[in-house]
Amino acid sequence: MKPLGDQNTHLWLVQKMAKATETDLVAAMERANLTNADWAEMVQDCRHCDWTAGCKRWLGRQEGAADQAPEPCRNKDRFEALKSALEGLEA
């Protein structure tokens, strides 16, 4: 089994991916049912990822907002769901 990645590294990767996809994690925690346990699970899933180097390269190339996280991202569906939930609250 692959060892887990560094917790702080992956914490920042999840935050940077949220920013790159314009997923407001603070608003999601306040208004869209993102719990502390959900947040911890997102970081933990990221720690299991084999695409860390690719993720860092992808994030480094982002100049503006991306419509969605790239396919290899283990949290891609979560970012999309949170973003949709927040957009639904604004409507």
DSSP file (Angstrom, degrees, kcal/mol; ACC not computed):
  #  RESIDUE AA STRUCTURE BP1 BP2  ACC     N-H-->O    O-->H-N    N-H-->O    O-->H-N    TCO  KAPPA ALPHA  PHI   PSI    X-CA   Y-CA   Z-CA
    1    1 A M              0   0    0      0, 0.0     0, 0.0     0, 0.0     0, 0.0   0.000 360.0 360.0 360.0 137.3    0.0    0.0    0.0
    2    2 A K        -     0   0    0     46,-0.1     3,-0.1     1,-0.1     2,-0.0  -0.471 360.0-113.8 -68.0 134.6    1.2    3.5   -0.9
    3    3 A P        -     0   0    0      0, 0.0    -1,-0.1     0, 0.0     2,-0.1  -0.380  37.8 -98.4 -67.5 150.4    2.1    5.6    2.2
    4    4 A L        -     0   0    0      1,-0.1    44,-0.2    -2,-0.0     3,-0.1  -0.363  39.4-112.4 -67.0 147.2   -0.1    8.7    2.7
    5    5 A G        -     0   0    0     42,-2.0    -1,-0.1    39,-0.2    42,-0.1  -0.289  50.0 -69.5 -73.4 165.7    1.1   12.0    1.5
    6    6 A D     >  -     0   0    0      1,-0.1     4,-2.1     2,-0.1     5,-0.2  -0.339  41.7-137.0 -58.8 129.5    2.1   14.8    3.9
    7    7 A Q  H  > S+     0   0    0      1,-0.2     4,-2.2     2,-0.2     5,-0.2   0.905 101.1  47.6 -59.4 -46.2   -1.0   16.2    5.6
    8    8 A N  H  > S+     0   0    0      1,-0.2     4,-2.1     2,-0.2    -1,-0.2   0.896 110.0  53.3 -65.3 -39.8    0.0   19.8    5.3
    9    9 A T  H  > S+     0   0    0      1,-0.2     4,-1.9     2,-0.2    -1,-0.2   0.931 113.7  42.5 -58.3 -45.9    0.9   19.5    1.6
   10   10 A H  H  X S+     0   0    0     -4,-2.1     4,-2.4     2,-0.2    -2,-0.2   0.802 107.9  59.3 -76.9 -28.5   -2.5   18.0    0.8
   11   11 A L  H  X S+     0   0    0     -4,-2.2     4,-2.0    -5,-0.2    -1,-0.2   0.942 110.9  43.0 -58.4 -47.3   -4.4   20.4    3.0
   12   12 A W  H  X S+     0   0    0     -4,-2.1     4,-2.8     2,-0.2    -2,-0.2   0.855 110.7  55.4 -70.1 -34.8   -2.9   23.2    0.8
   13   13 A L  H  X S+     0   0    0     -4,-1.9     4,-2.5     2,-0.2    -1,-0.2   0.922 108.9  47.7 -63.2 -42.4   -3.5   21.3   -2.4
   14   14 A V  H  X S+     0   0    0     -4,-2.4     4,-2.3     2,-0.2    -2,-0.2   0.923 113.6  47.8 -64.3 -42.7   -7.2   20.9   -1.6
   15   15 A Q  H  X S+     0   0    0     -4,-2.0     4,-2.2     1,-0.2    -2,-0.2   0.913 113.2  47.7 -64.6 -41.6   -7.4   24.6   -0.7
   16   16 A K  H  X S+     0   0    0     -4,-2.8     4,-2.7     2,-0.2    -1,-0.2   0.877 111.2  50.8 -67.1 -36.9   -5.6   25.6   -3.9
   17   17 A M  H  X S+     0   0    0     -4,-2.5     4,-1.9     2,-0.2    -2,-0.2   0.894 109.2  51.7 -67.3 -38.9   -7.9   23.3   -6.0
   18   18 A A  H  <>S+     0   0    0     -4,-2.3     5,-3.3     2,-0.2     4,-0.2   0.928 112.3  46.0 -61.2 -44.4  -10.9   24.9   -4.4
   19   19 A K  H ><5S+     0   0    0     -4,-2.2     3,-1.3     3,-0.2    -2,-0.2   0.920 110.8  52.4 -64.5 -43.3   -9.6   28.3   -5.2
   20   20 A A  H 3<5S+     0   0    0     -4,-2.7    46,-3.3     1,-0.3    -1,-0.2   0.826 115.6  41.1 -62.9 -31.5   -8.8   27.3   -8.8
   21   21 A T  T 3<5S-     0   0    0     -4,-1.9    -1,-0.3    44,-0.2    -2,-0.2   0.318 113.1-118.4 -98.4   7.6  -12.3   25.9   -9.3
   22   22 A E  T < 5 +     0   0    0     -3,-1.3     2,-0.7    -4,-0.2    -3,-0.2   0.885  59.2 154.6  54.9  43.4  -13.9   28.9   -7.5
   23   23 A T      < -     0   0    0     -5,-3.3     2,-1.2    -6,-0.2    -1,-0.2  -0.903  38.2-145.2-100.6 109.4  -15.4   26.6   -4.8
   24   24 A D     >  -     0   0    0     -2,-0.7     4,-2.3     1,-0.2     5,-0.1  -0.626  17.9-176.7 -80.8  97.8  -15.8   28.7   -1.7
   25   25 A L  H  > S+     0   0    0     -2,-1.2     4,-2.1     2,-0.2    -1,-0.2   0.843  80.8  53.8 -66.7 -34.5  -15.1   26.3    1.1
   26   26 A V  H  > S+     0   0    0      2,-0.2     4,-2.0     1,-0.2    -1,-0.2   0.949 111.9  44.4 -65.5 -47.5  -15.9   28.8    3.8
   27   27 A A  H  >>S+     0   0    0      1,-0.2     4,-3.3     2,-0.2     5,-0.6   0.882 111.3  55.2 -62.7 -37.4  -19.3   29.5    2.3
   28   28 A A  H  X5S+     0   0    0     -4,-2.3     6,-2.0     1,-0.2     4,-1.5   0.881 109.1  46.9 -63.7 -37.7  -19.8   25.8    1.8
   29   29 A M  H  <5S+     0   0    0     -4,-2.1    -1,-0.2     4,-0.2    -2,-0.2   0.857 119.0  41.5 -70.6 -33.9  -19.1   25.2    5.5
   30   30 A E  H  <5S+     0   0    0     -4,-2.0    -2,-0.2    -5,-0.2    -1,-0.2   0.856 136.8   6.5 -80.6 -35.6  -21.5   28.0    6.5
   31   31 A R  H  <5S+     0   0    0     -4,-3.3    -3,-0.2    -5,-0.2    -2,-0.2   0.574 120.7  55.1-128.5 -12.6  -24.3   27.4    4.0
   32   32 A A  S  <<S-     0   0    0     -4,-1.5    -3,-0.1    -5,-0.6    -4,-0.1   0.080 102.3-103.3-122.3  25.9  -23.9   24.2    2.0
   33   33 A N        +     0   0    0      1,-0.2     2,-0.8    -4,-0.2    -4,-0.2   0.747  62.0 154.2  64.5  26.9  -23.5   21.4    4.6
   34   34 A L        -     0   0    0     -6,-2.0    -1,-0.2    -9,-0.1     2,-0.1  -0.802  29.2-162.3 -82.5 112.9  -19.8   20.9    4.3
   35   35 A T     >  -     0   0    0     -2,-0.8     4,-2.5    -3,-0.1     5,-0.2  -0.432  32.7-107.8 -92.1 168.2  -18.9   19.6    7.7
   36   36 A N  H  > S+     0   0    0      1,-0.2     4,-2.6     2,-0.2     5,-0.2   0.886 123.5  53.1 -59.5 -38.5  -15.6   19.4    9.5
   37   37 A A  H  > S+     0   0    0      2,-0.2     4,-2.2     1,-0.2    -1,-0.2   0.898 108.1  49.8 -64.8 -40.2  -15.7   15.6    8.9
   38   38 A D  H  > S+     0   0    0      2,-0.2     4,-2.1     1,-0.2    -2,-0.2   0.925 111.5  49.1 -61.9 -44.4  -16.4   16.2    5.2
   39   39 A W  H  X S+     0   0    0     -4,-2.5     4,-2.1     1,-0.2    -2,-0.2   0.924 111.0  49.1 -61.9 -45.7  -13.4   18.6    5.0
   40   40 A A  H  X S+     0   0    0     -4,-2.6     4,-2.5     1,-0.2    -1,-0.2   0.877 109.9  52.5 -62.0 -37.5  -11.1   16.1    6.8
   41   41 A E  H  X S+     0   0    0     -4,-2.2     4,-2.8     2,-0.2    -1,-0.2   0.871 106.3  53.3 -66.8 -37.0  -12.3   13.4    4.4
   42   42 A M  H  X S+     0   0    0     -4,-2.1     4,-2.1     2,-0.2    -2,-0.2   0.930 111.9  44.8 -62.7 -44.8  -11.4   15.6    1.4
   43   43 A V  H  X S+     0   0    0     -4,-2.1     4,-2.0     2,-0.2    -2,-0.2   0.916 113.4  50.6 -65.2 -42.6   -7.9   16.1    2.7
   44   44 A Q  H  X S+     0   0    0     -4,-2.5     4,-1.0     2,-0.2    -2,-0.2   0.914 109.7  50.0 -63.1 -43.1   -7.5   12.5    3.6
   45   45 A D  H >< S+     0   0    0     -4,-2.8     3,-0.7     1,-0.2     4,-0.4   0.907 109.1  52.7 -60.9 -40.9   -8.6   11.4    0.1
   46   46 A C  H >< S+     0   0    0     -4,-2.1     3,-1.5     1,-0.2    -1,-0.2   0.886 103.2  58.0 -61.0 -38.7   -6.1   13.8   -1.4
   47   47 A R  H 3< S+     0   0    0     -4,-2.0   -42,-2.0     1,-0.3    -1,-0.2   0.774 104.0  52.8 -63.3 -25.8   -3.4   12.2    0.7
   48   48 A H  T << S+     0   0    0     -4,-1.0    -1,-0.3    -3,-0.7    -2,-0.2   0.547  87.1 116.4 -83.1  -8.8   -4.2    8.9   -0.9
   49   49 A C    <   -     0   0    0     -3,-1.5     3,-0.4    -4,-0.4   -44,-0.1  -0.319  52.3-160.5 -72.3 141.6   -3.8   10.3   -4.4
   50   50 A D  S    S+     0   0    0      1,-0.2     3,-0.3    22,-0.1     4,-0.2   0.420  84.7  72.0 -92.0  -1.5   -1.1    9.2   -6.9
   51   51 A W     >  +     0   0    0     21,-0.2     4,-2.9     1,-0.2     5,-0.2   0.068  56.3 120.8-104.4  23.1   -1.4   12.4   -8.9
   52   52 A T  H  > S+     0   0    0     -3,-0.4     4,-2.5     1,-0.2     5,-0.2   0.904  76.7  46.5 -57.5 -47.1    0.2   14.8   -6.5
   53   53 A A  H  > S+     0   0    0     -3,-0.3     4,-2.0     1,-0.2    -1,-0.2   0.917 115.0  47.6 -63.6 -42.1    3.0   15.9   -8.9
   54   54 A G  H  > S+     0   0    0      2,-0.2     4,-2.9     1,-0.2    -2,-0.2   0.885 110.3  53.1 -64.2 -38.9    0.5   16.3  -11.7
   55   55 A C  H  X S+     0   0    0     -4,-2.9     4,-3.0     2,-0.2     5,-0.3   0.931 108.1  49.5 -61.2 -47.1   -1.8   18.3   -9.4
   56   56 A K  H  X S+     0   0    0     -4,-2.5     4,-2.0     1,-0.2    -1,-0.2   0.904 113.1  47.2 -60.5 -41.2    0.9   20.7   -8.4
   57   57 A R  H  X S+     0   0    0     -4,-2.0     4,-1.2     2,-0.2    -2,-0.2   0.933 112.7  49.0 -65.1 -45.2    1.8   21.2  -12.1
   58   58 A W  H >X S+     0   0    0     -4,-2.9     4,-0.7     1,-0.2     3,-0.6   0.929 112.9  46.8 -60.5 -46.7   -1.9   21.7  -13.1
   59   59 A L  H >< S+     0   0    0     -4,-3.0     3,-0.8     1,-0.2    -1,-0.2   0.866 108.6  56.3 -63.8 -36.0   -2.4   24.2  -10.2
   60   60 A G  H 3< S+     0   0    0     -4,-2.0    -1,-0.2    -5,-0.3    -2,-0.2   0.751 107.0  49.9 -67.5 -23.9    0.8   26.0  -11.2
   61   61 A R  H << S+     0   0    0     -4,-1.2     2,-0.5    -3,-0.6    -1,-0.2   0.565  83.3 109.2 -90.2 -10.1   -0.5   26.6  -14.7
   62   62 A Q    <<  +     0   0    0     -3,-0.8     3,-0.1    -4,-0.7     4,-0.1  -0.546  32.1 165.8 -74.9 119.6   -3.9   28.0  -13.7
   63   63 A E        +     0   0    0     -2,-0.5     2,-0.2     2,-0.1    -1,-0.2   0.761  69.1  11.5 -99.8 -34.3   -4.0   31.7  -14.5
   64   64 A G  S    S-     0   0    0      1,-0.1     2,-0.2   -44,-0.0     0, 0.0  -0.551 105.2 -54.4-125.6-166.8   -7.8   32.1  -14.1
   65   65 A A        -     0   0    0     -2,-0.2     2,-0.3   -44,-0.1   -44,-0.2  -0.495  47.2-140.3 -76.3 143.1  -10.6   30.0  -12.8
   66   66 A A        -     0   0    0    -46,-3.3     3,-0.1    -2,-0.2    -1,-0.0  -0.778  14.1-130.3 -97.9 146.7  -11.1   26.5  -14.1
   67   67 A D  S    S-     0   0    0     -2,-0.3     2,-0.3     1,-0.2    -1,-0.1   0.865  86.2 -10.8 -63.5 -35.3  -14.7   25.3  -14.7
   68   68 A Q  S    S-     0   0    0    -48,-0.1    -1,-0.2    -3,-0.0     3,-0.1  -0.975  81.7 -83.6-157.1 165.2  -13.9   22.1  -12.8
   69   69 A A        -     0   0    0     -2,-0.3    11,-0.0     7,-0.3   -51,-0.0  -0.391  60.0 -92.5 -68.9 153.3  -11.1   20.1  -11.2
   70   70 A P    >   -     0   0    0      0, 0.0     3,-1.9     0, 0.0     6,-0.2  -0.274  38.5-103.5 -67.5 157.5   -9.2   17.8  -13.6
   71   71 A E  T 3  S+     0   0    0      1,-0.3     5,-0.2    -3,-0.1    -2,-0.1   0.830 116.8  58.5 -51.0 -42.1  -10.3   14.2  -14.0
   72   72 A P  T 3  S+     0   0    0      0, 0.0    -1,-0.3     0, 0.0     2,-0.3   0.683  79.2 110.2 -67.6 -13.4   -7.5   12.7  -11.9
   73   73 A C    X   -     0   0    0     -3,-1.9     3,-1.4     1,-0.2     4,-0.3  -0.442  62.0-150.9 -67.0 124.4   -8.5   14.8   -8.8
   74   74 A R  T 3  S+     0   0    0     -2,-0.3     3,-0.2     1,-0.3    -1,-0.2   0.675  97.6  47.6 -68.5 -17.0  -10.0   12.5   -6.2
   75   75 A N  T 3> S+     0   0    0      1,-0.1     4,-2.8     2,-0.1    -1,-0.3   0.256  76.5 111.2-105.8  10.3  -12.2   15.4   -5.0
   76   76 A K  H <> S+     0   0    0     -3,-1.4     4,-2.2     1,-0.2    -7,-0.3   0.915  80.5  45.5 -51.3 -51.2  -13.4   16.5   -8.4
   77   77 A D  H  > S+     0   0    0     -4,-0.3     4,-2.5     1,-0.2    -1,-0.2   0.866 111.9  52.6 -64.4 -36.2  -17.0   15.4   -7.7
   78   78 A R  H  > S+     0   0    0      2,-0.2     4,-2.7     1,-0.2     5,-0.2   0.926 108.6  49.4 -66.1 -43.8  -17.0   17.0   -4.3
   79   79 A F  H  X S+     0   0    0     -4,-2.8     4,-2.6     1,-0.2     5,-0.2   0.930 112.9  47.9 -60.2 -43.9  -15.9   20.3   -5.7
   80   80 A E  H  X S+     0   0    0     -4,-2.2     4,-2.5    -5,-0.3    -2,-0.2   0.912 112.4  48.7 -63.1 -42.8  -18.6   20.2   -8.3
   81   81 A A  H  X S+     0   0    0     -4,-2.5     4,-2.5     2,-0.2    -2,-0.2   0.915 113.4  46.4 -65.4 -43.1  -21.3   19.2   -5.8
   82   82 A L  H  X S+     0   0    0     -4,-2.7     4,-2.5     2,-0.2     5,-0.2   0.928 113.1  49.2 -64.9 -44.4  -20.3   22.0   -3.4
   83   83 A K  H  X S+     0   0    0     -4,-2.6     4,-2.3    -5,-0.2    -2,-0.2   0.918 113.0  47.4 -61.9 -43.5  -20.1   24.6   -6.1
   84   84 A S  H  X S+     0   0    0     -4,-2.5     4,-2.4    -5,-0.2    -1,-0.2   0.906 110.8  52.0 -63.8 -42.2  -23.6   23.5   -7.4
   85   85 A A  H  X S+     0   0    0     -4,-2.5     4,-1.5     1,-0.2    -2,-0.2   0.914 111.4  46.7 -61.5 -42.9  -25.0   23.6   -3.9
   86   86 A L  H  X S+     0   0    0     -4,-2.5     4,-1.2     1,-0.2    -1,-0.2   0.904 111.7  50.5 -67.5 -40.4  -23.7   27.1   -3.4
   87   87 A E  H  X S+     0   0    0     -4,-2.3     4,-1.0     1,-0.2     3,-0.2   0.880 107.9  54.6 -64.2 -36.5  -25.0   28.3   -6.8
   88   88 A G  H  < S+     0   0    0     -4,-2.4    -1,-0.2     1,-0.2    -2,-0.2   0.836 105.4  52.6 -64.7 -32.8  -28.4   26.8   -5.9
   89   89 A L  H  < S+     0   0    0     -4,-1.5    -1,-0.2     1,-0.2    -2,-0.2   0.784 107.0  53.0 -72.5 -27.1  -28.5   28.8   -2.7
   90   90 A E  H  <        0   0    0     -4,-1.2    -1,-0.2     1,-0.2    -2,-0.2   0.724 360.0 360.0 -80.2 -21.5  -27.8   32.1   -4.6
   91   91 A A     <        0   0    0     -4,-1.0    -1,-0.2    -3,-0.1    -2,-0.1   0.478 360.0 360.0 -73.9 360.0  -30.7   31.5   -7.1
